């Protein structure tokens, strides 16, 4: 039974940085979309023509 508890603790310690990074990416996605929409709405330099 102790092995199950150790396994769970080890798993939590190893996965937590990845889970935190994934959560941060999910939170950042709407901000990135909003920034992209603002950039498209502002007149700026024209898009380059394809060659």
C-alpha positions in Angstrom: 0.0 0.0 0.0 2.9 2.4 0.6 4.0 2.0 -3.0 0.7 3.3 -4.2 1.0 6.4 -2.0 4.7 6.9 -3.1 3.7 6.5 -6.8 0.9 9.0 -6.5 3.1 11.6 -4.7 5.9 11.1 -7.3 3.4 11.4 -10.2 2.0 14.6 -8.7 5.4 16.1 -8.3 6.5 15.3 -11.8 3.2 16.4 -13.5 2.6 19.6 -11.6 5.0 21.8 -13.7 3.4 20.5 -16.9 -0.1 21.0 -15.6 0.7 24.5 -14.5 2.3 25.4 -17.9 -0.8 24.0 -19.7 -3.1 26.1 -17.5 -1.1 29.2 -18.2 -1.3 28.5 -21.9 -5.1 28.2 -21.6 -5.3 31.5 -19.8 -3.0 33.2 -22.3 -4.9 32.1 -25.4 -7.8 34.6 -25.1 -5.3 37.4 -24.5 -3.3 36.5 -27.6 -6.5 36.3 -29.7 -7.5 39.7 -28.4 -4.1 41.2 -29.2 -4.2 39.7 -32.6 -7.7 41.1 -33.3 -6.6 44.6 -32.2 -3.6 44.4 -34.4 -5.7 43.4 -37.4 -8.2 46.2 -36.7 -5.5 48.9 -36.7 -4.3 50.2 -40.1 -0.7 49.6 -40.4 1.7 48.6 -43.1 0.1 46.8 -46.0 0.5 43.1 -46.3 3.4 42.2 -48.7 2.4 40.7 -52.0 3.3 37.1 -52.5 6.2 36.6 -54.9 
